[in-house]
């Protein structure tokens, strides 16, 4: 009987502790959702600014999205794409590498990483990144990657592979 009493007290204590944690969990979840919404708003503002030709403002908004949600590969890829387009290839490479580290199945980020390498004449690295893009099961633009892969082989004078 004594062991039964101890079990009940232990169960009650566990329930009390669990009940005390629920508000903290709810707050954390709410905070996470708010952070995600803020990150998404910054991302969308960045995309909108870039489409309007306001590159600096767009890049700033995209970087803000990364600050808010540093583990979001979409935001890293977007920053990298802007940096690639303004000729900051090494900086773009860093962002694409972070994107694929966060999501090793992110075909577009692998393609973009290959392009950043190609712009720096790092042909073998470009080939590797393009091949990783093509290896993904879901990829919407393999023809562009095949074209870039052929160009990288051509640059290395590997005509047969091209």
Buried (B, 14 or more C-beta within 10 A) or exposed (E): EEEEEEEEEEEEEEEEEEEEEEEEEEEEEEEEEEEEEBBBBBBEBBBEBBEEEBBEBBBBBBBBBBEBBEEBBBBBBBBBBBBBEEEBBEBBBBBBBBBBEBBEBBBBBBBBBBBBBBBBEBBEBBBBBBBBBBEBEEBEEBEBBEEBBBBBBEBBEEEEEE
